[in-house]
Amino acid sequence: MNSEYLTKEQDLINGYIYRFCDKITKSKEPILDGIVNIEKYVKSKFKICWILKEPYDEDGGGWSLTSDLLNQEALYPKFIGKSPTFHPMIYITYSLLNNFIPYNNLDWIRDEPEMAQCLNEIALINVNKMPANSRSNDNDIAIKYEYWKPLLHWQLKQYDPQIMIFGNTFQHFQEDLKISAPRL
């Protein structure tokens, strides 16, 4: 895996996302996802991919979650200071990339805002590529998963993550990825 290859693949994937969304609606545009910073992802200690439900946007999309929002020099507090989604992602990703620091030993993001920069080393995939409301309905996500499945699996194949973290989306991928759930 190298940066040039991943850049080409991400461009192809983004083009197909627009083709798929043309079949859904003309009034909204997709919110693109993928690898936040390809150079940093390739060099990262672990290839981590967060698989979330859907992006929130009241204004109809047409932007990129990775390049327009997360690939910034100063992520916190400007972009994600109050985000209930990004805070756990930062703590978990930062811990993984820094020798598995236990949560109780982590600084607060507000006190160490540079912790947020760890998001530049991840891939982030949303099951639904279209702008959504602030609450996700699991039945709707199941339908979106079936619709976007070819692109979602293409993304996973190209990004080749070593660690996949599912944001209440595992149930949709479990059978297709042939992953059995652990018994507690």
Steps between C-alpha positions, in 0.01 A plus 500: 500500500639838403372856496476532122291184466267599786454849358391355164267251668346766722434717193334206323290419805388863531395499135291189553343648813370785282370253242318297766348811661366617163260206523377616840426869469600813317421733790790389720861414438706237682737573783822326402701291741810282485858542612550832676866554409639232270867574575441474875279191465765314303766585761276441803587241765163332435260534208180590686162529331196637677172378350215730600134531405450821308615862487287779638439812293198727477624674187490221244857366492743557217814498713757255637509391860864402461658778297271791589459430870748254650817566299577825680798628697287608797208262535409585855303696612402670173352196327440229754507669838149395600453194283354195672623291207857620470596506868487121547673457165785724615545327835495151350716580196751695707526212746552241225768706327681573828563155646145440621486768766219413744211745497565603861853605404397713201492877524174679425479615139415852612832507692703335222326600175783360287366154589235560233768491231498119528188511280728593211633142509169318457250398238138584569218332312133582536248230405272767353681752283212749489432778754275387781323624809657507844352161595545183298235232468653152494244369248592786265871428549437133410338614173783745432755226569345280232496790254858616565646151566713474182668835574538430872678172434713657228609763752588236759694298244702800381565651844598155636457596867667300773242625750134561421291683758128485442276780628189285550538372143658157558169316461477615138849383403530190716362241261667642188838528674453152650578620850338312785394698801687416819303318766502669836 
